[in-house]
Amino acid sequence: MLTKMGSIADIIDAEPRASATHIGVKGLGEKLSHLLANRRRHLLGLLAFYLLLFVEYYCFVYGCFSMRMGFAFSFDPVKVLVGFCMVAVLLMLLSSRSLSDRLYAVSVVVTLLACLPQIVMYQLGGCSPFGAIYSLLLLLLLTIPSMRLPQLPSPRISEKCSVILVILLTVLALVPFLWAYGLPTDLSVFALDEHIYEVRQEASQQGSLLTAYLQGPLGKVLLPLMMLLSIGNVKKRWPLLLIGLVGMLYLFMVNPEKSIFFSVFVVLACYLFRDCYAKAGLLIYCLLAVCVLSVLVRLLTGSLMAESIVVRRLFFIPSLVTEAYFEFFAETPVCLSHSFLGSFFEYPYAVEPSHLVGQMMYGRSTINCNTGIIADGFMNFGHIGAALFVSMTAFVLHLVEACDYDSRYFGLVFLLVFTFLNSAFFTTLLTHGGLFLLLMMLFIVPRRDLKNWRQ
C-alpha cells in the first residue's frame, strides 16, 4: 500500500491538483503580467507621468504652496529644452536590452521618484540642474553593463529555520518598543493629517536610542520579510502574515511615518508578479492613476489633502529640500563632522544639518528636513561627494542584484531604494537597515528558483 501511495514526504510535497477556477485565475494573471511587462508602454507611461508632473507643478504645487512651502516658478525656454533632452536621455537608458528585470525595476523607481521630479524642478522651479544631473548619473550607473557584479555564492538557510529566525529577531526587536510606548490607542493617526506630526514629536521624546536604531530594520526589513515569507514559500503561513501586518500598523501608531503605512501596500503589491518588468509597469500605472485620482478628488470636493500627500510630498518636497542643501552648503561642506568623522573635523554649527535647513526653509530649527544621498554627498564633500555617494549607492544596489533574490521579494528592494532617495547614505545602511537587508538577502530571502528552497 505504501508503495502505491509513495512515502509520506512525497505526499506532503505533492502539488495540489489545480481546479478550473485556479487555472482561469492563473491564465488571467499571466495575461495581466504580459500586459504590464510591455516596456514600450512603460516608456509612454513614464512620458505621460512626466507631463503630468510638469502641469501639476505649475497648476497645483506652485499655485497652492508657493507662499507656505517656498515653491518658486521660473519659466526659461532654455531650461525647458534642456529638461526635455534629459528626459530623452532617461528614456534611452531605460530602453537598454541588457538590463535584468530586477535592475530595470530599480531604475524605474529611481526615474519616478528622483529623476522626473528633479527635472521638472529644474525646468520650472528655479532650481539648479545638479539634482537632475546626479539623479541621471545614478540611473546611468544602474543601467550600464560594466557596473554589474557576479552572482554572489551564498547558502540559503532552510525555509523552516528562516521563518523561526525572522520571528525570533522580530520579537526581540519589538520588545524595546513595547517597553517605551506600550499599546497605542490613538486611531486618529490613520487620517494622515497634521496630527501625525504631533504624535511623532511625542514619540521622539518617549523613545530611546534602541528604538531609534531598531525602527528601520524592524519596519523596513523584518516585518515586511515576515509577511512575504508567510505567503512566498511552499507552505503558506497566513497567521504569520497577520502578525506582520499588525506589527507594521503598531509601528505606524507609535511613530506615524507615512512611509511605514504605505510600505505595507507596496510590499504586498510587489509580490503579485514574478516578472519585475510587470512590477515596473504596475508601479508606473498605479502612480499615474493615483496622481490623476488625487487631481479629480480636488476638482470634485475641493480637498487638497490627497493631492498634497501624493504629488507635493512624495515627488516635489524631496527635490525642494535637495536644492536647499545645495544652496546652504555650497561654500562650507561639513565633511561628516556631524557624524563619525567628528574627531577629525570640527562641526561648525550648533544643530544638525537637517535642522539647519529647516531653519533656512521654514524659519524653525525644530523642523527636521532630511534629504537623500545626492544632497547628503554634496553637504559633506561638495560635488565630488555627491558623485561619490551616488556611485556608492549604485554599488550597493548592484550588490543586492548579485544576491539573485526571488523577484517576488522586490518590495524589500523598493523600500531600500526609497530610503536611499530620502535619507543619508550611511544612515540608510546603519540606521535604516540597509546592511541588515543585505544579510537577509544573502541568507534568508530565497533565490529565483523557489522549488529548490525547501527544508
C-alpha positions as CSV (number, residue, x, y, z in Angstrom):
1,M,0.0,0.0,0.0
2,L,2.8,2.4,0.9
3,T,4.5,1.5,-2.4
4,K,1.4,2.7,-4.3
5,M,0.9,5.8,-2.3
6,G,4.6,6.8,-2.1
7,S,6.4,7.9,1.0
8,I,4.9,10.4,3.5
9,A,7.4,13.1,2.3
10,D,6.2,12.6,-1.3
11,I,2.6,13.1,-0.2
12,I,3.4,16.3,1.7
13,D,5.5,17.7,-1.1
14,A,3.0,16.8,-3.8
15,E,1.4,19.7,-5.6
16,P,-2.4,20.0,-5.3
17,R,-4.5,19.5,-8.4
18,A,-5.4,22.7,-10.0
19,S,-9.1,23.4,-10.3
20,A,-10.7,25.0,-13.4
21,T,-11.1,28.2,-11.4
22,H,-7.5,28.2,-10.4
23,I,-6.4,27.7,-14.0
24,G,-8.6,30.5,-15.1
25,V,-7.3,32.9,-12.5
26,K,-3.7,31.9,-13.3
27,G,-4.4,32.4,-17.0
28,L,-5.8,35.9,-16.3
29,G,-2.8,36.7,-14.1
30,E,-0.4,35.7,-16.9
31,K,-2.2,37.9,-19.4
32,L,-2.2,40.8,-17.0
33,S,1.5,40.2,-16.3
34,H,2.2,40.2,-20.0
35,L,0.3,43.4,-20.5
36,L,2.1,45.2,-17.6
37,A,5.5,43.9,-18.7
38,N,5.5,45.7,-22.1
39,R,8.5,48.1,-22.0
40,R,7.3,50.2,-24.9
41,R,4.1,51.0,-22.9
42,H,6.3,51.7,-19.9
43,L,8.1,54.5,-21.9
44,L,4.8,56.0,-22.9
45,G,3.6,55.8,-19.3
46,L,6.7,57.5,-18.0
47,L,6.4,60.2,-20.6
48,A,2.7,60.7,-19.6
49,F,3.8,60.8,-15.9
50,Y,6.4,63.4,-16.6
51,L,3.9,65.6,-18.5
52,L,1.5,65.3,-15.6
53,L,4.2,66.3,-13.1
54,F,5.1,69.3,-15.4
55,V,1.5,70.5,-15.4
56,E,0.9,69.7,-11.7
57,Y,3.9,71.7,-10.6
58,Y,2.6,74.9,-12.0
59,C,-1.1,74.4,-11.6
60,F,-1.1,72.8,-8.1
61,V,2.2,72.8,-6.3
62,Y,3.3,76.3,-7.1
63,G,-0.3,77.6,-7.2
64,C,-1.2,76.3,-3.8
65,F,2.1,76.1,-1.8
66,S,4.3,78.9,-3.1
67,M,3.8,81.1,0.0
68,R,3.7,78.4,2.7
69,M,6.3,75.9,1.4
70,G,8.7,78.1,-0.7
71,F,8.0,76.7,-4.1
72,A,9.0,79.1,-6.9
73,F,8.2,79.4,-10.6
74,S,10.6,80.5,-13.3
75,F,10.0,79.8,-16.9
76,D,13.1,79.7,-19.1
77,P,12.8,78.2,-22.6
78,V,16.4,77.1,-22.5
79,K,15.9,75.2,-19.2
80,V,12.7,73.7,-20.5
81,L,14.5,72.5,-23.7
82,V,17.4,71.1,-21.6
83,G,14.9,69.3,-19.4
84,F,13.3,67.7,-22.5
85,C,16.7,66.5,-23.5
86,M,17.3,65.0,-20.1
87,V,14.0,63.1,-20.3
88,A,15.0,61.8,-23.8
89,V,18.4,60.5,-22.3
90,L,16.5,58.9,-19.4
91,L,14.1,57.1,-21.8
92,M,17.1,55.9,-23.8
93,L,18.8,54.5,-20.7
94,L,15.7,52.6,-19.8
95,S,15.4,51.2,-23.3
96,S,18.6,49.2,-22.8
97,R,18.0,45.5,-23.5
98,S,21.0,44.4,-21.4
99,L,19.2,45.2,-18.1
100,S,17.9,42.4,-15.9
101,D,14.2,42.7,-15.0
102,R,15.1,43.5,-11.3
103,L,17.6,46.2,-12.2
104,Y,15.1,47.6,-14.7
105,A,12.5,47.8,-11.9
106,V,15.0,49.6,-9.7
107,S,15.8,52.0,-12.5
108,V,12.1,52.7,-12.9
109,V,11.8,53.5,-9.2
110,V,14.7,55.9,-9.4
111,T,13.2,57.5,-12.5
112,L,9.7,58.0,-10.9
113,L,10.8,59.2,-7.5
114,A,14.0,61.2,-8.3
115,C,14.8,61.9,-12.0
116,L,11.5,63.2,-13.3
117,P,10.7,65.4,-10.2
118,Q,14.2,66.8,-10.2
119,I,14.0,67.6,-14.0
120,V,10.6,69.4,-13.5
121,M,12.0,71.4,-10.6
122,Y,14.9,72.5,-12.8
123,Q,12.7,73.4,-15.6
124,L,10.0,75.3,-13.7
125,G,11.1,75.6,-10.0
126,G,14.1,77.8,-10.4
127,C,16.4,75.0,-9.2
128,S,20.0,74.3,-10.2
129,P,20.5,71.4,-12.6
130,F,22.6,69.4,-10.2
131,G,19.8,67.4,-8.6
132,A,18.6,66.3,-12.0
133,I,22.2,65.6,-13.2
134,Y,23.1,63.4,-10.2
135,S,19.8,61.6,-10.5
136,L,20.6,60.8,-14.1
137,L,24.1,59.7,-13.0
138,L,22.6,57.2,-10.6
139,L,20.3,55.9,-13.4
140,L,23.3,55.6,-15.7
141,L,25.4,53.6,-13.2
142,L,22.4,51.3,-12.7
143,T,22.0,50.6,-16.4
144,I,25.5,50.3,-17.8
145,P,26.6,46.6,-18.1
146,S,30.2,47.3,-16.9
147,M,28.8,48.0,-13.3
148,R,27.3,44.6,-12.9
149,L,28.7,42.3,-10.2
150,P,29.0,38.5,-10.5
151,Q,26.4,36.4,-8.7
152,L,27.3,36.0,-5.0
153,P,27.5,32.4,-3.8
154,S,25.8,32.1,-0.5
155,P,24.0,29.1,1.1
156,R,20.4,30.0,2.0
157,I,19.1,28.8,5.3
158,S,16.3,26.3,5.1
159,E,12.7,27.6,5.0
160,K,11.8,26.4,8.5
161,C,14.9,27.8,10.1
162,S,14.5,31.1,8.2
163,V,10.9,31.6,9.5
164,I,11.9,30.8,13.0
165,L,14.9,33.2,12.9
166,V,12.8,36.0,11.5
167,I,10.1,35.5,14.1
168,L,12.7,35.5,16.9
169,L,14.5,38.6,15.6
170,T,11.2,40.4,15.2
171,V,10.0,39.6,18.7
172,L,13.4,40.8,20.2
173,A,13.2,44.0,18.2
174,L,9.6,44.7,19.3
175,V,10.4,44.4,23.0
176,P,12.0,47.9,23.3
177,F,9.0,49.5,21.5
178,L,6.5,47.8,23.8
179,W,8.6,48.9,26.8
180,A,8.8,52.5,25.6
181,Y,5.4,53.1,24.1
182,G,3.1,50.3,25.4
183,L,0.0,49.7,23.4
184,P,-1.2,52.8,21.5
185,T,-4.9,53.6,21.2
186,D,-4.8,56.8,19.1
187,L,-6.5,55.7,15.9
188,S,-6.7,59.3,14.6
189,V,-3.2,58.8,13.0
190,F,-4.8,56.9,10.2
191,A,-6.4,60.1,9.0
192,L,-2.8,61.0,7.8
193,D,-3.4,64.7,8.6
194,E,-1.3,67.2,10.5
195,H,-1.9,65.4,13.8
196,I,0.7,62.7,13.0
197,Y,3.5,65.3,13.4
198,E,2.4,65.9,17.0
199,V,2.4,62.2,17.6
200,R,5.9,61.9,16.1
201,Q,7.2,64.7,18.3
202,E,5.9,62.9,21.4
203,A,7.3,59.6,20.1
204,S,10.8,61.1,19.8
205,Q,10.6,62.1,23.4
206,Q,9.3,58.8,24.7
207,G,11.6,56.6,22.6
208,S,15.2,55.5,23.4
209,L,18.4,55.1,21.4
210,L,17.5,51.4,21.0
211,T,14.1,52.2,19.4
212,A,15.7,54.8,17.1
213,Y,18.2,52.2,15.8
214,L,15.7,49.3,15.6
215,Q,12.8,51.0,13.8
216,G,14.5,50.9,10.4
217,P,15.5,47.2,10.5
218,L,12.1,46.3,12.0
219,G,9.8,48.3,9.8
220,K,11.8,48.1,6.5
221,V,13.2,44.6,6.7
222,L,11.9,42.2,9.4
223,L,8.2,42.8,9.4
224,P,7.9,43.1,5.6
225,L,10.1,40.0,5.2
226,M,7.8,38.1,7.7
227,M,4.8,39.0,5.5
228,L,6.5,37.8,2.4
229,L,7.8,34.6,4.0
230,S,4.2,33.8,5.1
231,I,2.9,33.8,1.5
232,G,6.0,33.3,-0.6
233,N,7.1,29.8,0.5
234,V,6.0,26.3,-0.4
235,K,3.8,26.2,2.8
236,K,1.6,29.2,3.3
237,R,1.5,30.6,6.9
238,W,-1.4,33.0,7.0
239,P,-1.2,33.7,10.8
240,L,2.4,35.0,10.1
241,L,1.0,37.4,7.5
242,L,-1.5,38.7,10.1
243,I,1.3,39.2,12.7
244,G,3.4,41.1,10.2
245,L,0.5,43.4,9.3
246,V,-0.3,44.0,12.9
247,G,3.3,44.7,13.6
248,M,3.5,47.3,10.8
249,L,0.4,49.0,12.0
250,Y,1.7,49.1,15.6
251,L,4.9,50.7,14.4
252,F,2.9,53.3,12.5
253,M,0.7,54.1,15.5
254,V,3.6,54.6,17.9
255,N,5.6,56.7,15.3
256,P,3.4,57.6,12.4
257,E,5.7,57.9,9.4
258,K,3.7,57.7,6.2
259,S,6.4,55.6,4.6
260,I,5.7,52.8,7.1
261,F,1.9,52.9,6.4
262,F,2.3,52.8,2.6
263,S,5.1,50.3,2.6
264,V,2.6,47.6,3.6
265,F,0.7,48.0,0.3
266,V,3.9,48.3,-1.7
267,V,5.5,45.1,-0.4
268,L,2.3,43.1,-0.9
269,A,1.7,44.6,-4.4
270,C,5.3,43.8,-5.5
271,Y,4.6,40.1,-4.6
272,L,1.9,39.8,-7.2
273,F,4.1,39.0,-10.2
274,R,7.4,37.1,-10.6
275,D,8.4,39.2,-13.6
276,C,9.9,42.5,-12.4
277,Y,9.1,44.1,-15.8
278,A,5.4,43.6,-14.8
279,K,6.1,45.1,-11.3
280,A,7.7,48.1,-13.0
281,G,4.6,48.5,-15.2
282,L,2.3,48.1,-12.2
283,L,4.3,50.9,-10.4
284,I,4.1,53.3,-13.3
285,Y,0.4,52.8,-14.0
286,C,-0.6,52.9,-10.3
287,L,1.3,56.1,-9.6
288,L,-0.1,57.6,-12.7
289,A,-3.6,56.5,-11.7
290,V,-3.2,57.7,-8.1
291,C,-2.0,61.1,-9.2
292,V,-4.9,61.5,-11.6
293,L,-7.3,60.3,-9.0
294,S,-6.0,62.9,-6.4
295,V,-6.5,65.6,-9.0
296,L,-10.1,64.5,-9.5
297,V,-10.7,64.5,-5.8
298,R,-9.5,68.1,-5.6
299,L,-11.6,69.2,-8.5
300,L,-14.8,67.4,-7.2
301,T,-14.5,68.0,-3.5
302,G,-12.1,71.0,-3.1
303,S,-10.0,68.9,-0.7
304,L,-6.2,69.4,-1.2
305,M,-5.1,66.6,1.2
306,A,-4.8,63.6,-1.2
307,E,-3.1,65.6,-4.0
308,S,-0.8,67.2,-1.5
309,I,0.3,63.9,0.0
310,V,0.8,62.3,-3.4
311,V,2.1,65.0,-5.6
312,R,3.7,67.6,-3.4
313,R,5.0,65.4,-0.5
314,L,6.1,62.4,-2.5
315,F,7.7,64.0,-5.5
316,F,8.4,67.7,-5.1
317,I,9.3,68.2,-1.4
318,P,12.4,65.9,-1.6
319,S,13.6,67.9,-4.7
320,L,13.0,71.2,-2.9
321,V,14.9,70.1,0.1
322,T,17.8,68.9,-2.1
323,E,18.0,72.3,-3.7
324,A,18.1,73.9,-0.2
325,Y,21.1,71.7,0.8
326,F,22.8,72.8,-2.4
327,E,22.3,76.4,-1.5
328,F,23.2,76.2,2.2
329,F,26.3,74.1,1.9
330,A,27.7,75.4,-1.3
331,E,30.6,77.2,0.4
332,T,31.0,75.1,3.6
333,P,30.9,71.3,3.3
334,V,30.8,69.6,6.7
335,C,32.9,66.6,5.8
336,L,30.8,64.2,8.0
337,S,31.9,66.3,11.0
338,H,28.4,65.9,12.4
339,S,28.8,62.1,12.2
340,F,31.6,59.6,12.7
341,L,34.3,62.0,11.4
342,G,33.7,64.4,14.2
343,S,37.0,63.5,15.8
344,F,38.9,64.7,12.7
345,F,36.8,67.7,11.6
346,E,35.1,70.4,13.7
347,Y,31.4,70.7,13.1
348,P,30.8,74.5,12.6
349,Y,27.1,74.6,13.6
350,A,25.2,74.2,16.8
351,V,22.4,72.0,15.4
352,E,22.2,69.1,13.0
353,P,22.3,69.8,9.2
354,S,18.7,68.7,8.8
355,H,17.6,71.3,11.4
356,L,19.7,74.0,9.8
357,V,17.9,73.5,6.5
358,G,14.6,73.5,8.4
359,Q,15.5,76.8,9.9
360,M,16.5,78.2,6.5
361,M,13.4,77.0,4.7
362,Y,10.7,77.5,7.3
363,G,12.2,79.7,10.0
364,R,12.1,76.9,12.6
365,S,15.1,74.8,13.7
366,T,12.7,72.2,15.2
367,I,11.7,71.1,11.6
368,N,13.8,68.2,10.5
369,C,14.5,68.3,6.8
370,N,16.1,65.0,6.0
371,T,17.5,64.5,2.5
372,G,18.7,61.7,0.2
373,I,22.1,60.6,-1.0
374,I,22.6,63.4,-3.5
375,A,22.3,66.3,-1.1
376,D,24.0,64.3,1.6
377,G,27.1,63.8,-0.5
378,F,27.1,67.4,-1.6
379,M,26.7,68.6,2.0
380,N,29.7,66.6,3.2
381,F,32.2,66.8,0.3
382,G,30.7,69.1,-2.4
383,H,30.2,67.9,-5.9
384,I,32.8,65.2,-5.5
385,G,30.8,63.9,-2.5
386,A,27.6,63.9,-4.5
387,A,29.1,61.9,-7.3
388,L,30.8,59.6,-4.8
389,F,27.7,58.9,-2.7
390,V,25.7,58.3,-5.9
391,S,28.3,55.8,-7.1
392,M,28.4,54.0,-3.7
393,T,24.6,53.8,-3.8
394,A,24.7,52.2,-7.2
395,F,27.3,49.7,-6.0
396,V,25.1,48.7,-3.1
397,L,22.1,48.2,-5.4
398,H,24.3,46.1,-7.8
399,L,25.4,44.1,-4.7
400,V,21.7,43.4,-3.9
401,E,21.2,42.4,-7.5
402,A,24.1,40.0,-7.2
403,C,22.3,38.2,-4.4
404,D,20.0,36.8,-7.1
405,Y,16.9,37.2,-4.9
406,D,13.5,35.9,-5.9
407,S,11.7,38.7,-7.7
408,R,8.6,38.4,-5.6
409,Y,10.6,39.9,-2.7
410,F,11.3,43.0,-4.8
411,G,9.2,45.1,-2.3
412,L,12.2,44.9,0.1
413,V,14.5,46.4,-2.5
414,F,11.9,49.1,-3.3
415,L,12.0,50.2,0.4
416,L,15.8,50.3,0.2
417,V,15.8,52.5,-2.9
418,F,13.1,54.8,-1.4
419,T,15.2,55.1,1.7
420,F,18.4,56.0,-0.2
421,L,16.5,58.7,-2.1
422,N,15.2,60.2,1.2
423,S,17.9,59.6,3.8
424,A,21.6,60.0,4.1
425,F,23.8,57.2,2.7
426,F,25.4,55.9,5.9
427,T,22.1,56.5,7.8
428,T,20.4,54.2,5.4
429,L,23.0,51.5,5.7
430,L,23.5,51.6,9.5
431,T,20.2,53.0,11.0
432,H,17.5,52.2,8.4
433,G,18.5,48.6,7.9
434,G,20.4,48.7,4.6
435,L,23.3,46.4,5.8
436,F,20.8,44.2,7.6
437,L,18.8,43.8,4.4
438,L,22.0,42.7,2.6
439,L,22.4,39.9,5.2
440,M,18.8,38.8,4.8
441,M,19.3,38.8,1.0
442,L,22.3,36.6,1.3
443,F,21.0,34.0,3.8
444,I,17.2,34.3,4.2
445,V,15.5,35.6,1.1
446,P,15.2,32.8,-1.4
447,R,16.8,32.8,-4.8
448,R,14.7,32.9,-8.0
449,D,14.1,29.1,-8.0
450,L,11.7,28.7,-5.1
451,K,11.3,25.0,-5.9
452,N,14.9,24.3,-4.6
453,W,14.2,26.2,-1.4
454,R,12.8,23.6,0.9
455,Q,13.6,22.2,4.3
